[in-house]
Amino acid sequence: MNAQATMILPETECQPAPAEQRFPDDAPPLTMEGMFYPLGFPLRVRTNAAEVLRQCAKKWGIFEPRTNAQPMETDVHVVETHSTECPPLMKCHFMGNMLVAVADTHNVCVAEFPWGKTRMVISTAALRHPHYFSQTFLEAAPATQLSTRFTTSIHAACVVLDGRGVLLCGNSGAGKTSLSYACARAGWQFLADDTSHLLQDETTRRVIGNCHQVRFRPSAAELFPEIAGAEITPRMFGKPSVELPTAPMDYLQTVSSAEVDFVVFLNRHHPGSAELVPYSRDDARLYMRQVLFGTPETKIHRHAAIDRLLTAEVLELRYHSLDQAVQRLERLVREAR
């Protein structure tokens, strides 16, 4: 090796920084904690701010425990800042078994999965903006752990009739929420409107979901007059939405889990009567795998879970009218045709 190759940096840049310039371990100590159960799975949150626990309770307090598994762990260090402005959106990077998400120097999240923990440093400015904190940080807290340790997330709504689950699949804007809610209004049980979670440690096609909330696009008021005038919730990612709890809807039946018998991909721009046609399992598999992250080991288990799910009948629903679509799905479930 020649002399030039060994001189990468000037000698002065290789010296240790003076003590006063080194970064201290300034994350505040965590003095309080709470246990929560997103989707029924235990999550221990430790923090130094009571407001963090209050927002966790608001987001996950309605869920009941479904397992006594070792809890997921999330540490939230809140640091005081003078700013009152909402921090910027996070930029996320996956590196092996780690997610690193950075908004700015005062708002950072690092998650190790599937058996690790999530650690955050957030600013008091972030806490002053509840939608930002909830959607950007709290939703990230259990997401990587849930999606690699306990479940495989499927971008799909789910409704249930006579004990038989129908998974409604499609990209954003495909009509999953509208059709799942229309089914529920017609007497079906509502399980999830956008994301269903396939349980990994089972040999069945059982899925769980958040049956406690329906999230509409504001334009859905044209289809469902009862949501007209509801408050619009700003979304940090994606379009604004109308988020309504299902509990006050006494006409709506809910269920927290179901066995999937039919996987149905939506095509709502089809003229004429609603019809069901076979759909490619290979295309369905690609659709479900496209959002997966994690290590090769965790992906093996999740790919197996998806293959297990796709032993159900896989179809495409072509429709234009919601009422006709609901009727066609009802005939599928009750008459298997």
Residue, then its C-alpha position, 0 to 999 in steps of 0.5 A: m500500500n502506498a503512502q497516499a492510501t494510508m493518509i485518509l484524513p488529516e491527523t487533526e481530524c482523527q484526534p478525540a473531540p474535547a470533553e466539552q464537545r462530546f455528546p452527553d447521555d442526556a435522555p431524561p430518566l424514565t419515572m413512570e410506566g403503563m401496560f397496554y394491549p394493542l390488538g390484545f398483545p402486551l406492550r409496556v411503555r416507560t416514560n418521563a411524561a404522564e401525557v405519553l401514558r394518557q395518549c397511550a390509554k386513549k389509543w389502546g385502552i379499549f383493547e383486552p388482553r389476548t395472550n400472556a406473552q412476554p410484553m413488547e417494550t417501548d421507552v419514550h424519553v420526552v425532552e423539553t424544547h422551546s419550539t411549539e411548532c409541529p416537528p417534520l415527518m419522520k424518514c424511516h430506514f430499515m437496516g437488518n433487524m432495526l428500524v431507524a426513524v428520524a424527524d429531527t434532532h429532538n424526535v427520533c425512534v429506533a426499533e429492534f425486532p422481533w424480540g427487541k424493544t423500541r426507544m424514542v426521544i421526542s420533544t415537548a413540541a411533538l406532544r403538543h400536537p396529538h395527531y402527530f405524536s399518535q400517528t407518527f410515534l405511537e403507531a410505530a411503537p408496537a408496529t414492528q414488533l407486532s408485525t414480526r413477532f405475533t402477526t402478518s399484516i395484510h392490507a385488507a378489510c374483513v367482514v364476517l357472515d354466519g361465522r365465515g370471514v371474507l377478506l376484502c383486498g385492494n390498494s388504497g382507494a380500492g373501496k375496502t372501507s366502503l364495502s366493509y361498512a356497507c356489509a356491516r350495515a346489512g347485518w354482517q359483523f365488522l372486523a377491520d376496515d383496512t388492515s387485518h392481521l394474520l396470527q402467525d403461531e396458529t395453523t389456521r387462517r384466523v385473522i384479528g383486527n381493530c373492530h373498534q374504529v372505522r376510518f372513512r375518506p371524507s367523500a364517503a359521506e356521499l354514500f353514507p349520510e350518517i357520517a356527514g358533518a363528522e370531524i375530519t382527522p388530519r393524517m400525517f401520512g395519506k389523505p385526511s379521514v373521518e375516524l369514527p368509533t364503532a361502539p356508538m353505532d348500535y346498528l353495527q355488530t363487531v367481532s375481534s377475530a375470524e377464520v377466513d374462508f374467502v379472499v376477495f380482491l376488489n374491482r369497483h369500476h366494473p359496469g353491470s351487475a356484480e360478479l365474482v371471478p377466479y383471481s390468481r393466487d400468485d398475484a395475491r401472494l405478490y400483493m401480500r408480500q410487497v409490504l413485508f419487512g424484517t430479517p430473512e428469518t422473520k420473513i420465512h414465517r410470514h411467507a408461510a402464514i400468507d401461503r396458509l391464508l391463500t389456501a382459502e378461495v381467492l376471487e375478484l369481485r367486479y362491481h359498481s353498486l355497493d348494494q349489489a356487491v353486498q348481495r353477491l358476497e352474501r350469496l358466496v358465503r351462504e350458497a358457496r357460489 
